[in-house]
Amino acid sequence: ANERTHLAYLRTAISLVGFGITLNRFAQWLIQKERIGTTTVPLVDARHVGSFMVVLGLLLLAWSLYRFWMVSKDIEHGRFVAHDRAIFIASMGVLVIGGGSALWMFFF
């Protein structure tokens, strides 16, 4: 189960990095092709959002490696304890980021 959880984090991290790079490059391409002006706030923000998604994916990967290693050690020693606080914090973070993205999408 620990390996499956780690692989799920890995797939999510790869998706975040890939989509972040795509979003960043697409915004750059539109600006270079002069299809939009550089003063258009949403696409300038899209470049930054893409960069943020890459960094978030890399941080998620680092955290998943740490978590996998710690859970593996706990399982080997027979002292595994579920960490509900980490799950709550990660879920709330996604909720806040997703809600902020939805607000940004509808109002800007």
Backbone as a chain_set.jsonl record, in Angstrom:
{"seq": "ANERTHLAYLRTAISLVGFGITLNRFAQWLIQKERIGTTTVPLVDARHVGSFMVVLGLLLLAWSLYRFWMVSKDIEHGRFVAHDRAIFIASMGVLVIGGGSALWMFFF", "coords": {"N": [[0.831, -1.197, 0.0], [1.998, 1.187, 0.695], [3.811, 1.618, -1.379], [2.033, 1.905, -3.545], [0.734, 4.241, -2.804], [2.88, 6.027, -2.88], [3.486, 5.896, -5.628], [1.156, 7.003, -6.663], [1.425, 9.654, -5.744], [3.72, 10.249, -7.206], [2.792, 10.099, -9.882], [0.986, 12.231, -9.8], [2.718, 14.364, -9.271], [4.296, 14.33, -11.614], [2.313, 14.956, -13.465], [1.603, 17.566, -12.613], [4.034, 18.944, -13.057], [4.372, 18.548, -15.837], [1.982, 19.729, -16.897], [2.292, 22.304, -15.908], [4.619, 23.179, -17.255], [3.655, 23.062, -19.867], [1.559, 24.979, -19.769], [3.025, 27.292, -19.154], [4.771, 27.492, -21.391], [2.911, 27.692, -23.492], [1.675, 30.147, -22.944], [3.908, 31.787, -23.271], [4.385, 31.341, -25.995], [2.07, 32.423, -27.189], [2.451, 35.105, -26.568], [4.874, 35.647, -27.915], [4.105, 35.223, -30.569], [2.603, 37.367, -30.91], [-0.111, 37.302, -30.594], [-1.446, 38.051, -28.473], [-1.245, 40.855, -26.263], [1.527, 41.875, -24.205], [0.627, 43.025, -21.924], [-1.648, 41.843, -21.07], [-3.231, 40.73, -18.377], [-4.259, 38.086, -17.428], [-2.81, 36.111, -19.001], [-0.144, 36.736, -18.529], [-0.141, 36.131, -15.867], [-0.651, 33.421, -16.227], [1.77, 32.403, -17.086], [3.196, 32.604, -14.728], [1.626, 30.994, -13.102], [2.011, 28.545, -14.346], [4.758, 28.172, -13.818], [4.628, 28.071, -11.031], [3.168, 25.71, -10.751], [5.015, 23.816, -11.634], [7.019, 24.043, -9.665], [5.469, 23.328, -7.441], [4.867, 20.669, -8.127], [7.447, 19.532, -7.995], [8.026, 19.939, -5.287], [6.013, 18.344, -4.173], [6.875, 15.85, -5.05], [9.31, 15.627, -3.639], [8.292, 15.638, -1.018], [6.745, 13.316, -1.093], [8.688, 11.347, -1.423], [10.062, 11.582, 1.028], [7.963, 10.962, 2.797], [7.354, 8.32, 1.963], [9.718, 7.035, 2.664], [9.759, 7.417, 5.48], [7.353, 6.114, 6.278], [7.93, 3.536, 5.405], [10.058, 2.876, 7.122], [8.672, 2.977, 9.573], [6.835, 0.874, 9.194], [8.567, -1.317, 9.003], [9.564, -1.386, 11.609], [7.282, -1.907, 12.983], [5.597, 0.098, 14.02], [3.74, 1.839, 12.851], [1.845, 4.783, 12.493], [-0.996, 6.517, 11.568], [-0.966, 9.64, 9.896], [-2.988, 11.986, 10.245], [-3.093, 14.751, 10.242], [-1.367, 15.703, 8.2], [-2.748, 14.867, 5.931], [-5.088, 16.371, 6.187], [-4.042, 19.005, 6.018], [-2.917, 18.976, 3.43], [-5.236, 18.519, 1.916], [-6.772, 20.812, 2.522], [-5.066, 22.739, 1.473], [-5.207, 22.155, -1.285], [-7.903, 22.689, -1.642], [-8.018, 25.474, -1.095], [-6.263, 26.492, -3.071], [-7.542, 25.541, -5.386], [-10.06, 26.798, -5.118], [-9.237, 29.485, -5.219], [-8.232, 29.507, -7.812], [-10.582, 29.035, -9.251], [-12.026, 31.36, -8.649], [-10.302, 33.233, -9.829], [-10.509, 32.441, -12.477], [-13.198, 32.978, -13.09], [-13.589, 35.702, -12.504], [-11.526, 37.265, -13.537]], "CA": [[0.0, 0.0, 0.0], [2.896, 2.34, 0.749], [4.332, 1.827, -2.733], [0.948, 2.426, -4.383], [0.532, 5.639, -2.424], [4.01, 6.789, -3.419], [3.331, 5.979, -7.078], [0.083, 7.975, -6.934], [2.05, 10.966, -5.58], [4.639, 10.423, -8.32], [1.997, 10.431, -11.069], [0.448, 13.578, -9.621], [3.831, 15.304, -9.424], [4.632, 14.383, -13.041], [1.23, 15.695, -14.128], [1.742, 18.987, -12.277], [5.202, 19.486, -13.755], [4.084, 18.57, -17.274], [0.973, 20.731, -17.215], [2.87, 23.616, -15.624], [5.501, 23.533, -18.37], [2.791, 23.318, -21.027], [0.882, 26.258, -19.569], [4.026, 28.344, -19.24], [5.235, 27.6, -22.781], [1.821, 28.158, -24.346], [1.541, 31.584, -22.702], [5.065, 32.409, -23.919], [4.187, 31.246, -27.44], [1.064, 33.413, -27.58], [3.053, 36.439, -26.468], [5.865, 35.778, -28.986], [3.405, 35.306, -31.848], [1.868, 38.627, -30.847], [-1.559, 37.068, -30.64], [-1.942, 38.822, -27.33], [-0.273, 41.822, -25.784], [2.21, 41.48, -22.972], [-0.03, 43.648, -20.778], [-2.835, 41.075, -20.713], [-2.949, 40.197, -17.05], [-4.434, 36.659, -17.226], [-1.767, 35.264, -19.571], [1.088, 36.964, -17.783], [-0.324, 35.301, -14.684], [-0.588, 32.021, -16.632], [3.188, 32.012, -17.068], [3.58, 32.425, -13.332], [0.891, 29.828, -12.61], [2.729, 27.383, -14.87], [5.991, 28.023, -13.038], [4.226, 27.644, -9.696], [2.774, 24.303, -10.818], [6.246, 23.027, -11.723], [7.623, 24.043, -8.326], [4.593, 22.544, -6.582], [5.079, 19.266, -8.477], [8.738, 19.104, -7.456], [7.88, 19.856, -3.826], [5.198, 17.167, -3.901], [7.731, 14.688, -5.246], [10.231, 15.555, -2.498], [7.527, 15.251, 0.17], [6.317, 11.919, -1.217], [9.862, 10.508, -1.139], [10.264, 11.616, 2.476], [6.861, 10.222, 3.428], [7.544, 6.912, 1.657], [10.836, 6.55, 3.464], [9.36, 7.38, 6.892], [6.348, 5.063, 6.466], [8.629, 2.246, 5.259], [10.77, 2.625, 8.382], [7.676, 2.674, 10.608], [6.287, -0.462, 8.948], [9.619, -2.289, 9.349], [9.681, -1.448, 13.064], [5.981, -2.24, 13.557], [5.055, 1.217, 14.798], [3.094, 2.789, 11.941], [0.729, 5.588, 12.991], [-1.513, 7.37, 10.496], [-0.764, 11.074, 10.113], [-4.187, 12.648, 9.744], [-2.857, 16.188, 10.094], [-0.783, 15.942, 6.873], [-3.82, 14.701, 4.954], [-5.966, 17.527, 6.335], [-3.348, 20.192, 5.512], [-2.826, 18.855, 1.969], [-6.584, 18.692, 1.359], [-7.14, 22.221, 2.649], [-4.244, 23.475, 0.512], [-5.797, 21.965, -2.614], [-9.178, 23.4, -1.631], [-7.752, 26.914, -1.187], [-5.692, 26.778, -4.392], [-8.606, 25.314, -6.364], [-11.041, 27.877, -4.974], [-8.62, 30.697, -5.746], [-8.175, 29.364, -9.272], [-11.944, 29.201, -9.768], [-12.326, 32.796, -8.566], [-9.487, 33.908, -10.823], [-11.037, 32.067, -13.785], [-14.496, 33.589, -13.336], [-13.641, 37.139, -12.282], [-10.424, 38.01, -14.164]], "C": [[0.87, 1.254, 0.0], [3.46, 2.649, -0.637], [3.26, 2.395, -3.66], [0.689, 3.898, -4.073], [1.644, 6.508, -2.996], [3.879, 6.949, -4.937], [2.202, 6.94, -7.471], [0.617, 9.401, -6.783], [2.97, 11.253, -6.764], [3.888, 10.796, -9.601], [1.431, 11.841, -10.98], [1.542, 14.627, -9.816], [4.225, 15.442, -10.889], [3.569, 15.172, -13.805], [1.338, 17.194, -13.86], [2.902, 19.624, -13.035], [4.916, 19.601, -15.25], [3.076, 19.633, -17.659], [1.494, 22.135, -16.954], [3.785, 24.087, -16.74], [4.675, 23.867, -19.605], [2.113, 24.671, -20.921], [1.85, 27.426, -19.721], [4.464, 28.565, -20.683], [4.144, 28.11, -23.71], [1.613, 29.662, -24.172], [2.693, 32.336, -23.366], [4.883, 32.444, -25.44], [3.172, 32.281, -27.92], [1.634, 34.825, -27.548], [4.047, 36.646, -27.611], [5.208, 35.905, -30.363], [2.545, 36.555, -31.947], [0.373, 38.435, -31.035], [-2.244, 37.781, -29.48], [-0.862, 39.816, -26.95], [0.374, 41.348, -24.506], [1.548, 42.087, -21.742], [-1.295, 42.91, -20.356], [-2.558, 40.338, -19.413], [-3.151, 38.687, -16.933], [-3.325, 35.792, -17.816], [-0.411, 35.525, -18.959], [1.026, 36.143, -16.507], [-0.23, 33.82, -15.032], [0.853, 31.544, -16.683], [3.623, 31.728, -15.642], [2.877, 31.218, -12.719], [1.575, 28.558, -13.094], [4.008, 27.128, -14.103], [5.687, 27.536, -11.632], [3.846, 26.162, -9.688], [3.989, 23.391, -10.923], [6.906, 22.919, -10.348], [6.787, 23.199, -7.365], [4.754, 21.047, -6.856], [6.387, 18.733, -7.922], [8.703, 18.999, -5.932], [7.057, 18.64, -3.421], [6.021, 15.899, -4.05], [8.701, 14.523, -4.083], [9.496, 15.102, -1.239], [7.114, 13.784, 0.097], [7.487, 10.967, -0.977], [10.134, 10.443, 0.353], [9.209, 10.776, 3.186], [7.0, 8.719, 3.187], [8.638, 6.31, 2.53], [10.455, 6.423, 4.94], [8.335, 6.269, 7.151], [6.991, 3.69, 6.335], [9.385, 1.889, 6.535], [9.798, 2.258, 9.489], [7.1, 1.277, 10.435], [7.304, -1.529, 9.334], [9.747, -2.464, 10.853], [8.351, -1.746, 13.753], [5.345, -1.131, 14.368], [4.362, 2.258, 13.924], [1.904, 3.461, 12.621], [0.287, 6.495, 11.845], [-1.338, 8.838, 10.872], [-1.931, 11.829, 9.49], [-3.971, 14.13, 9.478], [-2.291, 16.518, 8.706], [-1.853, 15.833, 5.795], [-4.759, 15.902, 4.996], [-5.323, 18.777, 5.733], [-3.254, 20.145, 3.994], [-4.189, 19.08, 1.322], [-7.031, 20.147, 1.42], [-6.333, 23.081, 1.678], [-4.803, 23.374, -0.895], [-7.123, 22.709, -2.713], [-8.974, 24.906, -1.802], [-7.212, 27.275, -2.567], [-6.753, 26.601, -5.475], [-9.669, 26.395, -6.317], [-10.505, 29.187, -5.508], [-8.537, 30.671, -7.264], [-9.553, 29.567, -9.893], [-12.349, 30.67, -9.728], [-11.579, 33.57, -9.631], [-10.06, 33.663, -12.228], [-12.343, 32.817, -14.085], [-14.482, 35.108, -13.266], [-12.515, 37.921, -12.922], [-10.258, 37.632, -15.596]], "O": [[0.523, 2.26, -0.619], [3.571, 3.814, -1.019], [3.547, 3.274, -4.473], [0.454, 4.699, -4.978], [1.39, 7.589, -3.529], [4.136, 8.03, -5.467], [2.289, 7.612, -8.499], [0.301, 10.266, -7.599], [2.998, 12.375, -7.269], [4.301, 11.705, -10.321], [1.401, 12.565, -11.975], [1.315, 15.657, -10.452], [4.463, 16.554, -11.361], [3.894, 15.965, -14.689], [1.181, 18.002, -14.775], [2.766, 20.716, -13.588], [5.188, 20.636, -15.859], [3.278, 20.361, -18.631], [1.174, 23.062, -17.698], [3.741, 25.253, -17.133], [4.959, 24.838, -20.307], [2.096, 25.432, -21.888], [1.521, 28.433, -20.35], [4.52, 29.704, -21.146], [4.426, 28.884, -24.625], [1.397, 30.373, -25.153], [2.485, 33.397, -23.954], [5.187, 33.445, -26.089], [3.387, 32.939, -28.937], [1.326, 35.643, -28.415], [4.063, 37.717, -28.218], [5.712, 36.625, -31.225], [1.849, 36.771, -32.939], [-0.316, 39.303, -31.571], [-3.44, 38.067, -29.509], [0.308, 39.63, -27.286], [-0.18, 40.505, -23.801], [1.877, 41.701, -20.621], [-1.946, 43.304, -19.389], [-1.736, 39.422, -19.372], [-2.276, 38.026, -16.373], [-2.929, 34.814, -17.182], [0.407, 34.608, -18.878], [2.016, 35.531, -16.107], [0.23, 33.031, -14.206], [1.13, 30.391, -16.354], [4.321, 30.75, -15.372], [3.465, 30.501, -11.909], [1.705, 27.597, -12.336], [4.312, 25.983, -13.769], [6.401, 26.688, -11.098], [4.159, 25.442, -8.74], [3.988, 22.3, -10.354], [7.3, 21.832, -9.924], [7.335, 22.44, -6.565], [4.776, 20.246, -5.922], [6.438, 17.606, -7.43], [9.281, 18.078, -5.356], [7.372, 17.979, -2.432], [5.876, 14.97, -3.256], [8.898, 13.412, -3.591], [10.01, 14.282, -0.479], [7.129, 13.084, 1.11], [7.305, 9.898, -0.394], [10.406, 9.368, 0.889], [9.526, 9.978, 4.068], [6.788, 7.926, 4.105], [8.49, 5.21, 3.064], [10.794, 5.428, 5.581], [8.444, 5.556, 8.148], [6.639, 2.772, 7.076], [9.358, 0.741, 6.978], [10.057, 1.336, 10.263], [6.896, 0.566, 11.42], [6.939, -2.542, 9.931], [10.009, -3.569, 11.327], [8.298, -1.829, 14.98], [4.618, -1.409, 15.321], [4.4, 3.448, 14.24], [1.07, 2.801, 13.241], [1.114, 7.165, 11.226], [-1.539, 9.225, 12.023], [-1.859, 12.258, 8.339], [-4.599, 14.701, 8.587], [-2.695, 17.51, 8.1], [-1.863, 16.621, 4.849], [-5.179, 16.397, 3.95], [-5.985, 19.527, 5.016], [-3.482, 21.157, 3.331], [-4.288, 19.754, 0.297], [-7.61, 20.656, 0.46], [-6.859, 24.045, 1.121], [-4.872, 24.368, -1.618], [-7.433, 23.294, -3.751], [-9.688, 25.541, -2.578], [-7.654, 28.254, -3.168], [-6.852, 27.425, -6.384], [-10.13, 26.861, -7.359], [-11.226, 29.928, -6.176], [-8.747, 31.689, -7.923], [-9.677, 30.2, -10.942], [-12.954, 31.17, -10.677], [-12.142, 34.459, -10.269], [-10.089, 34.57, -13.06], [-12.562, 33.243, -15.219], [-15.304, 35.749, -13.921], [-12.532, 39.15, -12.864], [-9.378, 38.161, -16.276]]}, "num_chains": 1, "name": "protein.A"}
